[in-house]
Amino acid sequence: MSGQARQAAMVTGLIAGFTMVLGGTIANVAIPDVMGAFGVGQDTAQFMATGYIATMTASQLLAAWFIAQFGRRLSFSMILLVFIGSGLMCTFAQSIEMLIGGRIVQGFCAGVIQPLVMTTIISLYPAEQRGRAIGLYVGMLGLAVGFGPVVGGVTIDALGWRWIFMISLPFVGIALLLGTLFIPEEQGPRDKKPFDWWGYGLLCVALLGLMSAIANGHREGWSSDIVVTYWFVGVGGTVLFIWSQHSRANRLLDFSLFTDPRFAAAIALAMVFGLGNFAIAYALPVFGQLVLNLTPSAAGLLLLPAGIASSIATIMAGRMADRVSPLALIFFGISLFLIGLFALSGGDANTPILHLFVYAVLCRLGHSFMGPSITATAMRALPPDAINRASGTINFFRQMGGAFGINVLVAAVEMRTSMHNHALGVTQHDANRSTGEFLAAARELLAPSGLPDALANQMALKFLQQSVAAQSDALAWRDGFVLLAAVFIFALLPAWLLSRAQRARAY
């Protein structure tokens, strides 16, 4: 392949990968608008994000099958066409179910495209040039994480929330056109091994059941028949999936890798990494709108400096992982993320935007130092012939951690919002001097309007109710950030076990 053809294929892959990640993060900033448009709570609207990530996670296991069956170029084109169709489905959705369905299909497409592009890049460059090419690709994905909320916010303010699903489609169309010309085909015959559709179906059922149980537990009741059914389906599907992987030759995930304690600890850290990465990308734009009353475009900007800093730091961390102990970088990354989270847990409606920029940068820098180091440490724990299987396994669990991270965070925030709303509400009575002063001040503000006393009292009570709701949202999100911090504190345990296993191996 000529140098120009290689560059054209690389640019095509970068455009496709960038738009897939952009399509995932661009919708986070639209959560409040979607809640209002369809009259649903955050526990339902968040499936715009978790549905996308969950199917993206599962469908990554399908990339190799698509390439074997249809070839790299045709697979690339088909998946991008489906992405365009599902984007139009989201744009014109007449119900929340239709919107979530479109997002699930988009996530499926993103999951197939990302490993397909990665294998394409690996095939384009010789071994001595692959590191730089992969670094460029990963850096572009990091930029997409930062730019997604910004693009989404500006689009919502200018055109409305439905247009966020259209904004990336022209770029997908460009990638589709370029892909038909420049995506190279594999050399030699394709290895058409049978795909484990039974295992894949069980995996999808397990993910759907567990996420539905977590999302509906607070609203329906954790012991309700529907939630218990979700738990049964989710746990049962998980057990059957693990059992199927032990009994099939063409398995999706090789659980025998977990017999090495270093690899098992690295997988635990990868899940925590994914959880924090996706949870922060979801939380900050929503927090900015619900608590700070920012516009969508302003809320989207919260992650832009963090995305740029993360892209630069990821490249640096990748180079440092070869010279500095990866475990040291992991501990350093966890520490940075914890500092950022504890700072966020003190945020409220009066927190300066500049402070949120700094907190977000700290969190993203923490992830940048963790990511390459976790992968490097896991790879060193295994023999060379297991590296390909291990790479897919690490990426799968990282993405799954992200899907469940958003799911659990939203469920926790919803529960804490209800708790704080009740706790604050019961204190608002006539005997409470602060309540009386608030209502009197509200009536005084309304006095120039000439409203009748009865109507003025109703308006004052409504202001009080809105104030309680806003305070409840702020306290709940602070609790959510504390929960994320607790998860990362517990992540110190597998990091310590990993370091201990490394030292034992050295002796």
N, C-alpha and C positions, 0 to 999 in steps of 0.2 A: 504494500500500500504506500502510495506517495505521501510526502509530508503534508501537502495541501488537503488530500483526502482524509488523512488522519486528523488534522485540525478541524475539518468540517464535521467529522463524526464526533469529535470531542465537544465541539460547540453544540451540536444537536443534543448530545447526552446531558450537557450542563443545563440547557434550556428546559428539557423535559424534567430532570430531577428538581430544578429550582421551582418550576410551576407546581409539581406534585406537593412539595413541602409548603409552598405558598398557599395552595388550596386547602391545606390542613389548618394552618394558623390564621388565615384570613377571616375565618368564620367566628373565631373566639370573641372578637370585638362586637359581633352582632347579637350575642346572646340576649342582652336586655331588650333589644328591638323585637326579636323573635318571640320572646315571652309576652310582650305586649300585643303583637300582631295576632297571635293564635290563642291568647288567654291561658297560657300554661305556666307552670312553675319552673324554677331552674333545674329541678330534678329531672324534668322531661326535656327541656331545651338543651341540656348538656349532652344529650345523645348526638347532637350535631357534631360534637367533638369526639366523644368516646366511641360512637359508631364508626366514625372515620378511622380512628386509630386502631380499634379492635380488628376491623376487616383488613386494614393495612398490615397489621401484625400477622394475621393468619394467611393472607394471600402471598406473603413473601415466600412461603413454602411452595407456591405454585410456579414460581418464575422458571425454574429449571425444566419443569414439565412443559410449559408453553414453548420454550426454546427448542426442546427436543421434538415436539409435535409439529410446530409450524415454522420453525426457524426464527432467528433473532429479528430480522427486519419485519416480517409479517406480524409477529407477536407484538412488536413495538407499535406498528400502525393500528392493529385491531384494538389494543388496549387504550390508545389515545383517542380513537373514535368513540369508544364507550365512555371515556371520561368526558368528552364533549357532550354526548347525549345526556349523561347524568347531571352535568352542570346545567343544562337547559331544564331538566326535570326539577332541580332545586329552585331555579329562577322563577318558574311559573307554578310552583307548588301551591295547592289550594288547601292543604292541611298540614299539620305538624308531622303526621305519619308519612306523607308523601315527601316532605322535606328531608326527614331523617333517612328514608329509604334511598333517596338520591345521594345523600352523603355517604351511606354505607357502600353504594356502588362506586363512588369516587374513591373511597378508601381502598377498596379492592384493587382498583386500577393503580393507585399510588404504590401499593404493596408489591405489585408485579413489576412495575417500571423501575423502581429503585435498584433492586439486585440485577435486573437486566442491564441497566446502564453501567453498574459496577463491573459486571462481567465483560461488557463491551470495552470499557476503559482498560481493563487488564489485558484484553486481547490486542489492543491497539499498540501498546508500548512494551518495549523490552523490560526485563526485570530491573535494570539499573535506572529506569525512568518512571517506573510505576508509582513510586512513593510520592514524587512531586505531583503527578497527575491525580492520584487519589486524594492528596492533600487539597488540591484545587477544588475537586468535586465536593469534598466534605465542607470546605470553607464556603462554597456557594450555598450549600444546604443550610449552614449556620446563618448566612445572610438572609435567606428566605424566612427563617424563624423570626428574625428581627423586623423584616420589612412587611411580613404578612399583616400584622395588626395595623401598621401605619396605612398601607394601601386600603385595607378594609375600612378603617375609620374615615379616611378621606372620601372614599366612595360612598359610604353611608350618609355622611353629611351633605354630599353634593347631589346624590342620585337616589338614595334609599337603600335599605339592606338587601333587597333582592339582587341588585346589580353586582354585589360582591362575588356572585357565582358566575357572572359573565366576564369579569375583568381579566381573568387568566385565560379564557378560552382562545382569544387571538394568538397568544403565545404558544398554547398547545397546538393550534393549527399550524403555526410556523414549524414547530418541532415535528409534527406529522409530515409536512411537506419535505422538510430536510431529511427526515428519517427514511423516506422512500428512496432517496438518492444516495445517502451517505452512510447509513448504518450497515456495517459489514456483516456478511453471513459467516457462519462457522466453516472452517476448513475440514474436509473429510465427512464421513457419514455421521449422522446424529444418533446418539445413544437413546433409543426410545424404550426406557425401562417403564414397567407398569407403575402407575401412581397409586398411592395409598388413599383412595377416596373415602374408604371407611374411616380411617383415622382422621382425615381432614374434616369429615362431617361431624365426628364426635367432638373434635376441637371447637368447631363453630358453635355447636350446641352447648358445650361447657362454658364458653365465653359469654354467650348470650344469656344463659341461665344465671350465672354468677353476677353479671353486671345488672341484670333486671332485678335480682333480689336486693342488691345494694341500693339501687336507685329508687325502688318502690317501698323499701322497708319503713321509712319514716311516715310516708303518706298513708299506706295501707295498713300499717301495723306489722311489727316484726314477727308476730305469731299468727298472722292472718293466713287463710288457706292459700291465697295466690302467692304470697311471698314464700311460704313453706314449700310450695310446688316449685317455685323458681330455684330455691336452694337445693331441692332434691334433684332437679334436672341438671343444675350446674355442677354439684358435687358428684353426682352419678356419672355425668358425661366426662368429668375429669378423671375419675377412677378408671372408667372403661377406656379412655384414650391412653392413659399410661399403660394399662394392661395390654392394649393392642400394639403399642410400640415395642413391647418386650417379646411379642409373639409373631411379629411379621418381619420378613426379610427387607422389604422396601419401605422401611419406616421413615417417618417424617423427622423425628427427633431421636437422637441416640442417647438414651438415659444412662447407658453404661459409662459415659464420660464423667458422670457425677460420682463415680467411685473414687476419683482423685479429690481429696479434700480441698486442694488449692483451687481446682476448677469449680467445685461446688460453691466455695466462698466467693469466687469471682463472679459467678452467676447471680448470687444474692446481691452483690454490690451493683451489678449491671441493672438489676430490677429497680434498686433504689435510685440509681442514676436516671433511668428512664422515668420513674415516678416523679422525681423532682423537676426534671427537664420539662415534661409536658404539663405538670401541675402549675408551675410558675408561668409558663406561656399562656395558660388558660386564665389563671387567677388574676394577674395584674390588670389586664384590660377590663375585666368584669369588676374588680375592686375599684378601679378608677372611676367607672361610670356609676356604680351603685352607692359608693361611699363618698367619693370626692365630687360627684356630680359633673364629671368631665364629659365633654362631647366625645363621640366615638373616635374622631381623628386625634384628639388630644390624648385619649386613653391608649390608642394604638402607638403613639410616640414613646410610651413608657418603656417599651422593649427595644427600641431602635438602637440607642447607644450600647445596650447590653449585647445585642446581636452582632454589632460591628466588633466590639471588644472580644466577644467569644470566638469569632472567626479568626482573628489574629492570634489569640491565646491558644486555640486548638492546634494551629500549625507549630507554635513554639513548644507546646506540651508534647507533641508528637516527636519533635527532635530531642527534647530533654529526656523522654522516656528511654532513649538509647544510651544516655550518659549518666542519668541520675536514677536512683532506685525508684521503680514505679510505685512501690508502696509508700514512699515518702511523698510522692505527688498525689496519691490517693488521699492520704491523711490531710495534706495541705488543701486539696480540693474540698473535702468534707468540712474542714474548718471554715473556709471562705463561705461556703454555702450556709453553714449554721449562723455565722455572723450576719449575713444578709437576711435570713429568715427571722432571727430574733429582733433585728431592727424593724422588719416589716410588721412583726407582731405588736409593735407599739404604735402603728399607724392609725390615724383616724381622719375625720373630715378636714382637720386643720394641718395635716402633714404637708409640707412644701413639696412641690413636684420635683424639685432638684434632689431632695432626699430620696424620693422613690427611684429616680434615675440611678443614684449611687447604690441603693440596695439591690436593684435589679442587676446591675453590673457585677456586684459581688457574687450573687447567686450564679450568674452565667459563667463567670470566671472559674468558680468552683467546679462547675460541670466540665469546663474545658480542660482542666487539669486532671479530672477523674477519668474521662472517657477513654483517651488513648492508653492510659496507664492500666485500666482494668483489662482492656483487650490484650495488651502486651503481656501482662501477668498471667492471664488465662492461657495464652498460647504457649508460654514457656513451661506450663505445667504438663503439656501433652507431647506425645511423639509426633514426628512430622506427618505421618500418614493420617492423623486424626484432625489436622488443622482445618481442613475444608469443612468437615462436619461441625467442628467446634465453633467456627466463625458464624455459621448460620444459626446455631443454637444461642450464642451470645446475643446476636442481634434480635432474635425472636423474643427472648426474655426481657431485653431492654425495652422493646416496643410494648410488650405486655404490661410491664411495670408502669409505663406511661398511661396506657388505657385505664388500668385500675386506679392509678394515681388520681386522675381527674374524677373518676367515678366515686371514689371514697371521699375525696375532698369536698365535692358538692354535697354528698349525703351528710357529712359531718357539719358543714356550714348550714344546711337546711335545718338540721336538728337543733343546733346551737341558736339559730335565729329564732325559732319557735320558743326555746327555753328562755332566751333573753327578753323576747317580746312579752311573754307571760310574767316574768319576774319584774320587769319594769312597769307593765300594765297594772298589776295589783297594787302598786304604790301610788297610782294616780287617783286620789280621792280628795274629797273636800277637806279632810283633816291634814292633808299634806300641804305645808306652807309653800313649798316650791311650786307645786301644781297650781295653787291659787294665784301665786305671783305670775306664773306663765300665762294663765288664762286671762288675768287682768291686763297684762301687757298686750296680749293679742287683741282683746276687745278695745283697748285704747288705740291701737294701730288702725282698727277697723272703724273707729268712731267718725272720722271725717267723711266716710262713704255714705253716711246717713242710713245705714241698714237698721231695720227694726231690732230691738234687743234680742228677741228669740232667735233670729237669723244670725246675728252677730255671735251669740253664744254657740250656735251650731258650728259656725266657721272657726271659732276659737278652739272648740273641741276637736275639729278636724285637723287643725294645725298641731295640736297636742299629739293626736294619733300618728300623724306623719313624722313628728319629731321622735316619738318612741320607736317607730319602725326604722327610721334612719339610724338611730343609736343601736338598735338591735342588729342591723346589718353590719355596722362597724365592729361591734364586739364579736359577732360570729366570725367574721373574716380574720380578726386578730386570733381567735381560737384556732381557725384553720391553719394559719401560718405556724402556730405553736405545734399543732399536730404534725405538720411536715417536718419541723425541727426535731420532734421526738423520733420520727422515723430515721432521720439521718444520725441522731445520737445512737440509736440501736444499730445503725450500719457500721459503727465503730467496732462492733463485736466481730462480724465476718472479716473486717479489715485486719483486726488483731489476730484472728485465727489464720488468716492468709499469711501474715508476716511470720507467725510461729511455725506454720507448715513450711514456709520457705527456708527458715533457719534450720529446721530439722532435716530438710532435704540437702542443704549444703553440707551438713555433717555426715 
